[in-house]
């Protein structure tokens, strides 16, 4: 049997656990090698009928990944395993499956998916092309979305976490975010429709509204017949919300007294607050909720770079206004995925949904792209383009 071709494989390696906000030096970009064939050992150990070797095209930068960089963090996602290039000089070195495939069955999640590869490679959602497969459900050339490594080529032994992409008029990168089973698009959809229980005419406030999730929540709310206001961290983003994404109003939270701003835009109060921020923004929103309002707690990005966190002072408003506040994960609503994929694709084709991406090119720029999430440098969904083919 002829030996498989070997190619260079640039990768982003996670070097060690962090405190506070991530920094570029917490990651290392290195070049290794990869054989373009599923190793026999991987095929034998793979779950679900075989392993898949993919070439990564687009990678999603998401705030939840910061939680995976902390060692003792009580989260729904297992932490990354630190490593270095020197620990795995050969292509696709076997890594302890118990460590890399661990998960909490009660959560229904499994984020340690690779099983083989360089110890410490950063992992996340992406769009990829199959280059070899021992899994009957995937063929060479198939386009897929799902969990993959931050590298040019990844070996995926849990192929059930990949979804085939039908080639259509939707940009490929959208399949990891707006239209894929990845975090942002489905999070926005499930959170708004299931957690917020929207009604036509509701007054809706969205924080971090120009981000990957917020921009979709606002547009879904408008399609549902709601009045929508968003907050963002720059005047450029505020104009984007009003002039391109269709929000009724928007404001720069850095230039405003949050409580007074919300009273100005919601003199009658807020029916739905979609919270991506936490902290002072959540405190101000609590003061301005209407009777029987709903708060969907999606993210706490204000805490991601903080050395100390402060408590919420206005929780008594939950009682006086009978407000329902609920945290959620998109994985709680996987039964809605077919409906989501169908509706969102239709919205895009009909021009009812606009999606803004902030794209960096090349794995060498991936650490800076990810770190920029926590200082608000991105305008729209942050994506890294590894390859266009």
FIDO-362557 format. One record per residue (C-alpha): residue number from 1; residue in one letter; chain; x, y, z. Coordinates in steps of 0.05 Angstrom, whole numbers. Example, Ala and Ser with C-alpha at 12.3 -4.5 7.8 and 13.67 -1.06 7.14 Angstrom:
  num  residuo  cadena       u       v       w
    1        a       A     246     -90     156
    2        s       A     273     -21     143
//
This chain:
  num  residuo  cadena       u       v       w
    1        x       A       0       0       0
    2        x       A      28      68     -19
    3        x       A      46     115      37
    4        x       A       0     174      48
    5        x       A      24     242      26
    6        x       A      51     284      83
    7        x       A      40     359      86
    8        x       A      57     415     134
    9        x       A       5     428     188
   10        x       A       4     497     221
   11        x       A     -31     495     288
   12        x       A     -48     539     348
   13        x       A     -24     506     413
   14        x       A     -52     525     482
   15        x       A       9     534     527
   16        x       A     -19     538     597
   17        x       A     -79     555     642
   18        x       A     -95     629     651
   19        x       A    -127     677     700
   20        x       A    -164     738     675
   21        x       A    -169     754     601
   22        x       A    -130     711     551
   23        x       A     -67     739     519
   24        x       A     -33     722     454
   25        x       A      26     694     491
   26        x       A     -20     640     522
   27        x       A     -20     608     453
   28        x       A      35     587     405
   29        x       A      31     582     330
   30        x       A      75     525     304
   31        x       A      84     483     242
   32        x       A      84     407     245
   33        x       A      67     353     195
   34        x       A       6     312     178
   35        x       A      -4     250     136
   36        x       A     -67     257      93
   37        x       A     -96     190     114
   38        x       A    -134     167     176
   39        x       A     -85     125     217
   40        x       A    -106      53     230
   41        x       A    -103      64     305
   42        x       A    -151     123     300
   43        x       A    -199      84     257
   44        x       A    -200      27     307
   45        x       A    -211      73     367
   46        x       A    -262     118     334
   47        x       A    -333     121     359
   48        x       A    -393     117     312
   49        x       A    -362      75     257
   50        x       A    -298     109     238
   51        x       A    -254     171     239
   52        x       A    -252     231     193
   53        x       A    -191     272     171
   54        x       A    -211     343     152
   55        x       A    -178     405     123
   56        x       A    -203     465     162
   57        x       A    -230     524     122
   58        x       A    -262     572     173
   59        x       A    -256     574     249
   60        x       A    -302     609     297
   61        x       A    -275     653     353
   62        x       A    -324     650     412
   63        x       A    -321     678     483
   64        x       A    -338     611     515
   65        x       A    -269     586     495
   66        x       A    -238     629     548
   67        x       A    -271     585     601
   68        x       A    -235     525     572
   69        x       A    -168     561     585
   70        x       A    -180     560     660
   71        x       A    -161     499     702
   72        x       A    -209     503     760
   73        x       A    -270     534     728
   74        x       A    -338     506     744
   75        x       A    -364     506     673
   76        x       A    -406     464     626
   77        x       A    -344     453     582
   78        x       A    -281     413     601
   79        x       A    -217     455     599
   80        x       A    -166     452     543
   81        x       A    -105     409     558
   82        x       A     -41     451     556
   83        x       A      15     426     513
   84        x       A      73     445     470
   85        x       A      99     427     401
   86        x       A     158     390     431
   87        x       A     110     341     465
   88        x       A      85     314     399
   89        x       A     135     318     342
   90        x       A     101     264     300
   91        x       A      36     274     261
   92        x       A     -28     255     298
   93        x       A       5     227     360
   94        x       A     -42     186     403
   95        x       A     -68     224     463
   96        x       A    -100     191     524
   97        x       A    -172     181     504
   98        x       A    -196     183     576
   99        x       A    -168     253     582
  100        x       A    -188     280     515
  101        x       A    -257     248     511
  102        x       A    -280     262     581
  103        x       A    -347     295     590
  104        x       A    -405     301     637
  105        x       A    -461     254     612
  106        x       A    -511     294     652
  107        x       A    -498     355     609
  108        x       A    -502     318     544
  109        x       A    -439     351     520
  110        x       A    -373     325     495
  111        x       A    -322     378     477
  112        x       A    -260     334     481
  113        x       A    -271     306     412
  114        x       A    -206     297     375
  115        x       A    -174     240     413
  116        x       A    -114     243     367
  117        x       A     -72     303     348
  118        x       A     -23     350     381
  119        x       A     -32     356     456
  120        x       A     -57     426     471
  121        x       A     -85     445     403
  122        x       A    -140     496     412
  123        x       A    -209     469     394
  124        x       A    -273     502     370
  125        x       A    -328     504     318
  126        x       A    -309     507     245
  127        x       A    -324     491     173
  128        x       A    -280     437     141
  129        x       A    -271     393      80
  130        x       A    -262     318      87
  131        x       A    -195     293      59
  132        x       A    -199     221      84
  133        x       A    -251     180     121
  134        x       A    -262     111     150
  135        x       A    -333     132     170
  136        x       A    -387     109     121
  137        x       A    -427     173     133
  138        x       A    -372     219     106
  139        x       A    -337     217      39
  140        x       A    -275     253      12
  141        x       A    -296     322     -11
  142        x       A    -355     329      36
  143        x       A    -362     397      69
  144        x       A    -377     392     144
  145        x       A    -388     438     203
  146        x       A    -376     422     276
  147        x       A    -321     416     328
  148        x       A    -250     415     301
  149        x       A    -179     437     318
  150        x       A    -146     503     307
  151        x       A     -99     474     255
  152        x       A     -97     463     180
  153        x       A    -115     389     186
  154        x       A    -153     355     242
  155        x       A    -167     283     257
  156        x       A    -237     275     286
  157        x       A    -253     209     320
  158        x       A    -322     231     343
  159        x       A    -351     240     274
  160        x       A    -422     245     301
  161        x       A    -404     316     321
  162        x       A    -397     336     248
  163        x       A    -455     356     203
  164        x       A    -454     354     128
  165        x       A    -463     420      92
  166        x       A    -504     425      29
  167        x       A    -470     469     -22
  168        x       A    -517     528     -36
  169        x       A    -519     603     -42
  170        x       A    -503     614      32
  171        x       A    -430     633      47
  172        x       A    -391     574      75
  173        x       A    -368     611     137
  174        x       A    -441     622     158
  175        x       A    -449     547     170
  176        x       A    -406     550     233
  177        x       A    -443     610     261
  178        x       A    -509     634     232
  179        x       A    -533     569     199
  180        x       A    -490     515     231
  181        x       A    -498     474     294
  182        x       A    -444     518     325
  183        x       A    -455     567     381
  184        x       A    -478     636     357
  185        x       A    -535     626     308
  186        x       A    -570     570     345
  187        x       A    -558     604     412
  188        x       A    -593     666     387
  189        x       A    -651     626     358
  190        x       A    -663     581     418
  191        x       A    -652     636     469
  192        x       A    -700     684     437
  193        x       A    -757     638     419
  194        x       A    -753     588     476
  195        x       A    -726     627     535
  196        x       A    -753     697     520
  197        x       A    -823     673     500
  198        x       A    -832     734     454
  199        x       A    -898     766     436
  200        x       A    -912     815     380
  201        x       A    -903     886     406
  202        x       A    -854     867     462
  203        x       A    -800     918     480
  204        x       A    -733     882     473
  205        x       A    -664     903     497
  206        x       A    -601     866     472
  207        x       A    -532     878     502
  208        x       A    -468     866     462
  209        x       A    -516     873     404
  210        x       A    -465     877     348
  211        x       A    -433     811     368
  212        x       A    -444     742     339
  213        x       A    -506     727     380
  214        x       A    -534     796     393
  215        x       A    -539     817     320
  216        x       A    -583     757     305
  217        x       A    -626     764     367
  218        x       A    -643     836     348
  219        x       A    -662     817     277
  220        x       A    -704     758     299
  221        x       A    -740     804     348
  222        x       A    -755     853     292
  223        x       A    -782     797     248
  224        x       A    -826     778     306
  225        x       A    -856     848     309
  226        x       A    -818     874     370
  227        x       A    -788     942     386
  228        x       A    -712     931     393
  229        x       A    -656     971     424
  230        x       A    -584     948     427
  231        x       A    -521     970     464
  232        x       A    -450     967     437
  233        x       A    -381     993     456
  234        x       A    -365    1041     398
  235        x       A    -403    1093     358
  236        x       A    -386    1054     295
  237        x       A    -422     993     323
  238        x       A    -481    1036     344
  239        x       A    -490    1062     273
  240        x       A    -483     991     247
  241        x       A    -540     968     292
  242        x       A    -587    1023     269
  243        x       A    -569    1030     196
  244        x       A    -552     959     174
  245        x       A    -581     910     224
  246        x       A    -648     945     231
  247        x       A    -650     959     306
  248        x       A    -699    1014     324
  249        x       A    -648    1048     369
  250        x       A    -579    1035     397
  251        x       A    -531    1069     445
  252        x       A    -457    1067     465
  253        x       A    -456    1039     536
  254        x       A    -388    1071     549
  255        x       A    -416    1141     540
  256        x       A    -481    1132     578
  257        x       A    -508    1126     647
  258        x       A    -538    1057     637
  259        x       A    -599    1067     680
  260        x       A    -616    1134     648
  261        x       A    -603    1107     578
  262        x       A    -652    1050     589
  263        x       A    -704    1097     618
  264        x       A    -696    1141     556
  265        x       A    -704    1085     506
  266        x       A    -755    1045     547
  267        x       A    -798    1096     584
  268        x       A    -851    1042     589
  269        x       A    -801     989     612
  270        x       A    -769     927     581
  271        x       A    -807     863     566
  272        x       A    -747     822     544
  273        x       A    -673     831     561
  274        x       A    -625     786     523
  275        x       A    -563     790     567
  276        x       A    -495     777     537
  277        x       A    -457     820     587
  278        x       A    -478     813     660
  279        x       A    -450     861     711
  280        x       A    -473     933     713
  281        x       A    -514     924     649
  282        x       A    -555     869     681
  283        x       A    -564     911     744
  284        x       A    -590     970     703
  285        x       A    -637     926     663
  286        x       A    -667     896     726
  287        x       A    -688     965     748
  288        x       A    -723     977     682
  289        x       A    -760     911     671
  290        x       A    -835     910     662
  291        x       A    -883     867     701
  292        x       A    -873     794     681
  293        x       A    -812     811     640
  294        x       A    -763     757     616
  295        x       A    -687     757     619
  296        x       A    -647     707     579
  297        x       A    -578     700     609
  298        x       A    -534     681     551
  299        x       A    -465     708     569
  300        x       A    -425     746     621
  301        x       A    -371     777     578
  302        x       A    -361     835     627
  303        x       A    -331     785     675
  304        x       A    -283     752     626
  305        x       A    -226     800     637
  306        x       A    -242     822     708
  307        x       A    -194     804     764
  308        x       A    -252     813     813
  309        x       A    -327     805     801
  310        x       A    -382     845     834
  311        x       A    -449     819     855
  312        x       A    -516     840     826
  313        x       A    -551     891     871
  314        x       A    -621     894     841
  315        x       A    -644     822     843
  316        x       A    -703     843     887
  317        x       A    -735     868     823
  318        x       A    -745     796     803
  319        x       A    -795     791     860
  320        x       A    -829     859     856
  321        x       A    -838     855     780
  322        x       A    -846     779     777
  323        x       A    -791     775     726
  324        x       A    -767     707     700
  325        x       A    -691     704     692
  326        x       A    -662     641     661
  327        x       A    -594     618     640
  328        x       A    -589     569     582
  329        x       A    -544     532     533
  330        x       A    -560     520     460
  331        x       A    -549     446     472
  332        x       A    -612     445     515
  333        x       A    -653     455     451
  334        x       A    -622     409     399
  335        x       A    -692     384     381
  336        x       A    -702     452     348
  337        x       A    -641     446     303
  338        x       A    -678     423     239
  339        x       A    -729     479     247
  340        x       A    -673     529     259
  341        x       A    -633     508     198
  342        x       A    -694     512     153
  343        x       A    -719     579     178
  344        x       A    -652     615     181
  345        x       A    -632     593     111
  346        x       A    -698     620      85
  347        x       A    -689     686     122
  348        x       A    -620     694      91
  349        x       A    -642     678      20
  350        x       A    -701     725      26
  351        x       A    -657     782      51
  352        x       A    -692     784     119
  353        x       A    -628     770     158
  354        x       A    -562     807     150
  355        x       A    -500     775     182
  356        x       A    -436     814     193
  357        x       A    -370     778     199
  358        x       A    -303     805     220
  359        x       A    -254     759     185
  360        x       A    -180     749     198
  361        x       A    -137     708     150
  362        x       A     -87     655     169
  363        x       A     -76     613     232
  364        x       A     -18     658     250
  365        x       A     -69     713     264
  366        x       A    -117     668     303
  367        x       A     -90     684     373
  368        x       A     -97     759     362
  369        x       A    -167     749     332
  370        x       A    -189     710     393
  371        x       A    -158     757     444
  372        x       A    -191     817     410
  373        x       A    -260     790     429
  374        x       A    -248     812     501
  375        x       A    -231     884     485
  376        x       A    -286     894     434
  377        x       A    -241     898     373
  378        x       A    -287     856     330
  379        x       A    -344     887     291
  380        x       A    -392     829     280
  381        x       A    -377     754     286
  382        x       A    -302     740     290
  383        x       A    -280     687     241
  384        x       A    -211     661     221
  385        x       A    -204     639     148
  386        x       A    -153     583     145
  387        x       A    -164     565      72
  388        x       A    -218     580      20
  389        x       A    -214     511     -13
//
